[in-house]
Amino acid sequence: MSKTKPTYRELETRLALAEPIIEALKHHEVDAVVGEGKIAFLLLRKVEEALLESNEEFRAMFELSGVGMVQADTPAFRFTRVNPKFCEIAGYSAEELLSKSYIDLTHAGDRRRDMQGLARVIRGQADAWSIEKRCIRKDGSVIWVAVNGAGLRDQAGRAVKFMAMIEDVTARKQAEQQQRDAQEELKKRVQERTAALSQTVQSLRSQVAKRKLAEQVLRDRSKQLRRLASELTLAEHRERQRIAQILHDHLQELFVGGKRPKAPRRGGERVKENTVRQALKEVQDLIERFIGLTGDKASADRGKPMPRKKAAVKKARKSAGERSTEQSRLPGG
C-alpha cells in the first residue's frame, strides 16, 4: 500500500503540535512532554541498569583479585563470600569456608589483638582496621597474613557486615626473621670478640706492668751491684795497702832486728850478700804470690781482669836492700 504525501495543511498542523515539545526539551521540562509516571519508570530502569553494571564490575573485581577477599556478617563474623585467592591462601574450598568464621582461622595467640580492631569498627570508633597475624591453614600449618578491612553499615550507621583484603606475607615474615636472627648472631659474635679482645688487652697490660716491675727491679739490682763493686774495689785497695804495710814492717824487723842469715867466715862479704839476696828473692816471691791470688780473686768477682799492684813489693824490696847495705857496713857485720 503506497503512502500518500501529506498536504501542506497537514504539515503545518504537525509542526504546530511539535513546537511546544521542542521548547520544553530546550528548557529540560521532560515531565511536560512524557508525564510523571513515565519519568519514574525511566528512572527506575536507569538505576537498575547501573546496579547491574556495578554488581558485574564488583563481582569481576572480587573474583579475579590477586589478593584474598572475604565478606563476613556481624556479630558472628561468619564468611558470606570468599574469592578463589583466599581459598588458595587458607587451603579450604569455598564451600568449606562458608561454614567457618573469620575468627576460626585466626591463631589463638593473635585472636585478642584481632578482635580489638574489629570491636572498634563495630562500635563506630573506626571505619577500618589492619593487622598482621598468624592464620591456621587446613593442613594445620601456620602462615602470616596481612589483613586490611572495613565495615559496611546500614542507613542507621550500624555495621552489618565487613569486607577485608587478605594477603599472604609468610615469605616476607620469614625473611625478616632470618634477618633478625642474622643480626642477633652478628651481635653475639661481636660481643664475644669484644670480650676476647678486652681479655687480651687486660693480659697485655698485666704483662707490660710485670715487665716494667721486672725492669725496675733489675735497675735497682744493677745499682746495688755497681755500688757493691765500687765498695769491693775500695776494700781491695785498702787491703792491699794494709798487706803491703805489714810486709814492709816485717822486712824491716827482719833486717833491722838482726834476723839475717849468718855468713861463713870464709868468703866474707860475698857470701853475706848472696845470702841476703836469696832471702829477699824468697820474700819477693811470697809477696807476689799472695798479692796475685788476692788480685785474681777480686778480678773474678768483678768479671774482668785486674792488673797486679807491685808498688808495695818494690817499696819493701828497696827498703830491705837499703837496710841490708847499711848493716853490712857496720863494724862486726
Secondary structure, 3 states (H helix, E strand, C coil): CCCCCCCHHHHHHHHHHHHHHHHHHHCCCCHHHHCHHHHHHHHHHHHHHHHHHHHHHHHHHHHHCCCEEEEEECCCCEEEEECHHHHHHHCCCHHHHCCCECCCCECHHHHHHHHHHHHHHHCCCCCEEEEEEEEECCCCCEEEEEEEEEEEECCCCCEEEEEEEEEECHHHHHHHHHHHHHHHHHHHHHHHHHHHHHHHHHHHHHHHHHHHHHHHHHHHHHHHHHHHHHHHHHHHHHHHHHHHHHHHHHHHHHHHCCCCCCCCCCCHHHHHHHHHHHHHHHHHHHHHHHHHHHHHHHHHHHCCCCCCCCHHHHHHHHHHHHHHHHHHHCCCC
